[in-house]
Amino acid sequence: MGKEKESTAFKRSFFTELKGEFRKIVWPDKKLLGKQSVAVIISAIAIGCIISAIDWLLQVGLTFIIG
């Protein structure tokens, strides 16, 4: 019986604190969100190209070594 009250109290305090934390969140505006999205997409493409180039160089190098 005592554990049931503790569990209920824990859930209430947890969700109360969670609600308080969500109030502290500062969401970006559309302009900042657009800039950051473009930066992420460009970075992902650049890293993909770099990995592809390294893979191709390793493939060519190993083909040259193995014959």
Summary of the structure (lengths in Angstrom):
residues: 67
radius of gyration: 26.0
end to end distance: 76.6
largest distance: 76.6
contacts: 117
relative contact order: 0.05
helix: 88%
strand: 0%
